Amino acid sequence: MNDNISEKDKKDWDLFINSNEKLPNKDFKHQKNKNLKIRSIDLHGYALDEANKTIENFINKAFSDNINKLIIVTGKGLHSENEKDPYVSKDLGILKYSVPEFIANNASLMSMINEISDAKIEDGGAGAFYIYLKKNLQNKFR
């Protein structure tokens, strides 16, 4: 490794140190934001196809309305009838597993999403999850 620092690097460092420009703090990814717009949907009782169509429309609408965070309540699948049908997957037929899988495999939806994460207990815990949407730059000035 070379211990010599070039003049260009010294000049760049001085410009950086003396600059008033602020760098984003990536440690606080989801800071409490007073302007955070949240919407939620409860998918209890939905059939799998109906839930997937509903969630696709819900995400598209929220993205166009510049919503930042979505709370998706699927339930835990405790009352699912899938265990009685040998031709249906015990896990993938349950909305808790199938809805996030549907979203993750949909490139159009994923292009609008920053992150999908587990919900806190007060928002549904294991029976819910969050979707953090990207900013919709086309609707920024609406």
N, C-alpha and C positions, 0 to 999 in steps of 0.2 A: 504494500500500500504506500502511496506517495504522501508524505507529510507536507509537501509544498501546496499552498493554496494559491490559485491563479488570481490575477488582478481582477478578472471578470467576476469570479466568485465573490471576492471581497466587495466589489462594487454592488453586486446583486444583494449581498447580505446587508450592506449599509442602507440600500434603498428599502429593503424589507423592514428593517428595524425602525427606520425613521418615517415609515409610511403610517398613515392613520387608518388604513384599510383593516377591517375586521375579518378574521377568518371564522367560518362557521364551526361551532363546537359540535363535533359528531358524537360526542359522548352523551349528549342530551337529544337523542333522536326524536322522541315524542314528548317534548316539553309540554307542560300544561299551557295551553294556548286559549286565551279568552275568546278567540274567534273560531275555535274548533267547532265544526258543524258535524253533528252526529245523527245518523238515522239507524233504526233497527227494524228487524223483521223476525217474526216468529213462524217457523215452518212446521210446528207440531201438527200432526194429522194430515200432512201433504203426502201424496204418493210420490214415488221417486221422480218420474218424468215431470210431473206437475211442479215439484220443488225445484228441479233444474231449470225449467223454463222461467219460473217465477224469480229465481235468484239471478239469472242472466238479465232479465228485464230490470230488476232492482238495482243491480250494479251499474248497468248502462244509464239509467235515470239518475242515480246518485252522482255518477261521474259528470254527466251533463249539467247537473245542478251545483257542481263544485263542493260536494260533501267530502269531508276529510276522512271520517271514520264511520265504518259500518259495524253494527253488532248483529250477528247472524245467530239466532237461537234455533238449534235443530232438535234439542232434546238429547237424551243419552241413549235412546233406543231400548229402554227397559220394557216398554209395552209393545214392542214390535212383534208382528205375527210371523216374521221370517223363519223362526225356528220350527214352525209347523210344516213348512214347505221345503222338501228335500232338494228342490231344483233352484232354490234361491240362496245366494250366499248369505251366511249369518251376519257378516260384517258389511259387505258392500251394499246390501239392500237397506241398511240402516242409514238414515240421513246424516248422522254424526260423521260417518266415514265417507259416504258417497258424494255429498255436496262439496266438501273441500277437494275431493278427487276430481269432480266434474270441473270445478273452477281451475285447478292446476293444469288440467289437460286442455283448456280452452285458451288458445293463444290470444284471441281477441280480448278476452277478459283480463288475462294476465298482463297485457300491455297497459292496462289502466291501474294496476295494483302495485303498490310499493312492497307491502308485506301482509302476510296472513299469520295471526298468532292466536294462542289460546286466550280465552276470556278470563277475566278476574271473577272471583266467586260472586260478587254482587251483580254481575252482568249475565250470569248463567253458568259459570264455572265450566265443568266438563261437558255440559250440554250446549255450549255456545263457543263462538270464536269471533275475532276481530278481523276486519279487512281495512287496511290503511290505503286509501286511494292516492294516486299521483294527482298533481295539479293539472287541471284541464286548461291548457294555455289558449285554446280556441275560445273558451268562454270566460277568459280572465277579466274582461272589461264590461261584462254584463251587469 
